[in-house]
Amino acid sequence: MDSLAEALPDVARVVLPSAGHVPWVESPGSFGWAVLAHLAR
């Protein structure tokens, strides 16, 4: 993910330590806050 985040313009990388491949299921609260924060930018 580091190389992808560096290659894309205007990217905000968010790490959810307790989530894996399905973050909206594995860590729905943190995922939701990350999405809302991005949309508010």
N, CA, C and O of each residue as an XYZ file, in Angstrom:
164
protein
N       0.804     -1.190      0.000
C       0.000      0.000      0.000
C       0.851      1.259      0.000
O       0.413      2.300     -0.490
N       2.045      1.179      0.536
C       2.891      2.378      0.569
C       3.158      2.899     -0.834
O       3.046      4.101     -1.078
N       3.509      2.014     -1.757
C       3.811      2.461     -3.122
C       2.567      3.013     -3.806
O       2.665      3.964     -4.581
N       1.425      2.448     -3.540
C       0.181      2.945     -4.136
C      -0.150      4.330     -3.581
O      -0.535      5.222     -4.336
N      -0.006      4.513     -2.291
C      -0.284      5.808     -1.682
C       0.674      6.879     -2.195
O       0.286      8.037     -2.351
N       1.916      6.502     -2.457
C       2.890      7.459     -2.980
C       2.634      7.801     -4.441
O       2.946      8.907     -4.881
N       2.071      6.868     -5.194
C       1.866      7.068     -6.630
C       0.610      7.876     -6.958
O       0.536      8.498     -8.017
N      -0.365      7.871     -6.067
C      -1.625      8.554     -6.349
C      -1.619      9.971     -5.778
O      -1.130     10.201     -4.672
N      -2.166     10.916     -6.542
C      -2.217     12.286     -6.035
C      -3.330     12.452     -4.996
O      -4.356     11.775     -5.063
N      -3.121     13.341     -4.054
C      -4.132     13.705     -3.065
C      -4.710     12.496     -2.336
O      -5.926     12.313     -2.273
N      -3.825     11.683     -1.790
C      -4.235     10.471     -1.087
C      -4.046     10.650      0.416
O      -3.041     11.204      0.861
N      -4.994     10.188      1.172
C      -4.857     10.134      2.620
C      -4.907      8.667      3.018
O      -5.951      8.024      2.909
N      -3.799      8.150      3.471
C      -3.739      6.749      3.870
C      -4.198      6.622      5.311
O      -3.730      7.346      6.189
N      -5.109      5.705      5.545
C      -5.633      5.457      6.884
C      -5.362      3.998      7.233
O      -5.690      3.101      6.457
N      -4.772      3.764      8.382
C      -4.486      2.404      8.837
C      -5.464      2.057      9.949
O      -5.550      2.756     10.959
N      -6.192      0.979      9.754
C      -7.113      0.464     10.774
C      -6.501     -0.835     11.300
O      -6.683     -1.889     10.690
N      -5.780     -0.777     12.419
C      -5.027     -1.938     12.900
C      -5.863     -3.196     13.123
O      -5.358     -4.308     12.968
N      -7.115     -3.035     13.478
C      -7.935     -4.214     13.776
C      -8.708     -4.712     12.565
O      -9.568     -5.582     12.702
N      -8.422     -4.182     11.386
C      -9.157     -4.574     10.180
C      -8.212     -5.207      9.167
O      -7.010     -4.940      9.148
N      -8.794     -6.052      8.330
C      -8.028     -6.709      7.275
C      -8.579     -6.352      5.917
O      -8.588     -5.184      5.528
N      -9.042     -7.362      5.189
C      -9.510     -7.171      3.823
C     -10.934     -6.641      3.729
O     -11.358     -6.202      2.660
N     -11.669     -6.674      4.818
C     -13.061     -6.212      4.804
C     -13.251     -5.244      5.976
O     -13.932     -5.574      6.947
N     -12.653     -4.052      5.890
C     -12.645     -3.148      7.040
C     -14.027     -2.665      7.458
O     -14.240     -2.389      8.638
N     -14.969     -2.555      6.532
C     -16.315     -2.094      6.881
C     -17.060     -3.125      7.712
O     -18.047     -2.787      8.365
N     -16.607     -4.384      7.704
C     -17.201     -5.440      8.533
C     -16.360     -5.650      9.795
O     -16.903     -5.795     10.890
N     -15.047     -5.665      9.637
C     -14.146     -5.982     10.744
C     -13.958     -4.819     11.723
O     -13.688     -5.044     12.903
N     -14.095     -3.595     11.249
C     -13.938     -2.418     12.105
C     -14.865     -1.310     11.603
O     -14.398     -0.258     11.164
N     -16.185     -1.548     11.669
C     -17.135     -0.622     11.047
C     -17.094      0.797     11.605
O     -17.261      1.754     10.850
N     -16.877      0.953     12.896
C     -16.839      2.296     13.472
C     -15.675      3.111     12.935
O     -15.857      4.242     12.486
N     -14.482      2.541     12.981
C     -13.297      3.232     12.485
C     -13.385      3.477     10.990
O     -13.009      4.545     10.507
N     -13.877      2.498     10.262
C     -14.024      2.656      8.817
C     -15.000      3.785      8.501
O     -14.736      4.619      7.634
N     -16.111      3.807      9.198
C     -17.108      4.856      8.972
C     -16.554      6.240      9.242
O     -16.792      7.169      8.470
N     -15.806      6.384     10.347
C     -15.207      7.684     10.663
C     -14.180      8.091      9.612
O     -14.084      9.268      9.266
N     -13.414      7.132      9.100
C     -12.421      7.443      8.067
C     -13.109      7.921      6.789
O     -12.650      8.874      6.160
N     -14.197      7.272      6.405
C     -14.931      7.673      5.205
C     -15.551      9.051      5.398
O     -15.450      9.901      4.513
N     -16.183      9.282      6.531
C     -16.796     10.582      6.793
C     -15.761     11.704      6.822
O     -16.021     12.800      6.327
N     -14.598     11.438      7.394
C     -13.533     12.447      7.432
C     -13.063     12.770      6.022
O     -12.789     13.927      5.704
N     -12.969     11.751      5.180
C     -12.550     11.981      3.789
C     -13.595     12.790      3.037
O     -13.251     13.708      2.293
N     -14.848     12.463      3.219
C     -15.920     13.178      2.516
C     -16.037     14.627      2.977
O     -16.468     15.488      2.210
N     -15.660     14.901      4.215
C     -15.759     16.252      4.755
C     -14.635     17.164      4.256
O     -14.710     18.383      4.405
N     -13.590     16.568      3.663
C     -12.452     17.374      3.181
C     -12.858     18.277      2.063
O     -12.030     19.023      1.540
